[in-house]
């Protein structure tokens, strides 16, 4: 999509100008399509909260199908996250109890937690992009 940016400024009494507002004109396919600019999602030119965006995507059958994949991946990634958390926390608990820290187990747990978080974020971003594309295609009457 493309956009144009207009900066609105206010003249101050001391001769300086102050930026007060930035307006964006988004043009993708139409007023009912979703687009993203920086970290903000828009429906047409209206900025959406994260809650509004998810509600809109879940209400549309095409994008809801894509979002269900995120739920599936969430369940798949839950197992290594729990195992990693246990392997991470158990040596810490032992060390807090006065025993020697098992750095090998701690390292494996840390790796599982870090890997699971990274995978989860990457998958969420990819699925959200696909869901928005599916939403826009259904609104515009196009097939994939």
N, C-alpha and C positions, 0 to 999 in steps of 0.2 A: 504494500500500500504506500501511498505518498501522503505527505502532510505539509502544510505551510504553517509557519509560526509567526505570530504577531505579538510584539512586546508593547504593552500599554505602559506609559510613563506619566508621572505626575510632576508638574513644575513646583518646586519648593520656593518659599519666600526668599531664600538666600541665593537664588540664581541657579541652584543645582537642580537636576532632575533625578527622580527616584523611580526605579522599576516597580510597578505595583501589581502587574498581572501579566501572565503569558497565556495567550489563547492559541489553540491549535485547531486547524481545520483538517480533519481526516477525510480521506477519500479512498476507499477501497473498492467496494462494489455497490454500495447503497446504504441508506440510512438504517437498515435493520441488520447489518453485518457487524461482527466483532473484529476489533483490531487492537493491537498493543503498541503503545508508545512508551518507551523507557520501562517503568515498572507498573504502569497504569493500563488497565483494559478499558476499552470504549465500546459502547453499543451506538453505532452512528457517531455522534459527537458527544454523547453523554458518558462521563466517567462512571465506571462501575466499581463498587466495593468487591472484595474477594467473595463475600457471601452472596452478593447479587449475581456475580459471574457464575458461581457454582450452581445456584438455583436455576439460572437461565439454561445452563448446559444440561442439567439433569432433567429439565422439563422437555427438552427436545429429544425425540427418540434416536436420531442419528448420533448426536454427541453423547447421549446417555450410554449408548453401547460402548463407545470408546472409554468412558469413565469407569465402566464396570471392570475393564482391564486393569485399571489402577488398583481397584479393590483386590483383585486376584493377586497382583504383584505384592500388595501390602501383606497379604497372608503368607505368601511364599517367603518374603524377606523377614517375617517376624521370627521364624525359627533360628536363623543364624544370629539375629539381634539378641534374642534371649540367651542363647548359648554364649555369645560373646560377652554379654553383660555379667553372666555368672562367672565366666573365666576371668573377667576383669575384676569383679568385686570380691571373689573368694580370697585371692592373695592379699588384697587390701585389708580384708577382715582379719586374716591371720596375722598380718603385720601389726594391726591395731591391737590384737590380743597378745602381742609379745613374741610371736613366732617369727621365724625368718621368712622374708618375702620370696615367693617363687616367681622370679622374673620371667621365666619361659612361659608359664601359664598366663601371667599378666600380659605379656607381649602378644600371645595368640588371641586373647580376649580383646585387647585393644585393636588389633588388626581386624577382627571380625566386626567390631562395633563401627570402626571407621569405614570399612568397606561397605557395610550395610547402609550406613547413612548416605554415603556417596551414591551408591546404586539407587537408593530410594529417591533422592533428589533428582538425579538424571532421568529416571523413569517417569517421575511425576511431571517434569517439564516436557518431555517428549509426548506423553499421553495428553497433556493439556493442549499442546499445539495441534495434535491430531483431532481432539474433540472440537476445538475452535474451527478448524478447517471443515470438519463434518457439519458443524452447525451452519457455517457460512454457505456451504454447498447446498444444504437442504433449504435454507432461506432463499437462495437464489435459484432454486429449482434445478440444480446441476447434480449429476451423478459424480461420485468420487473423481 
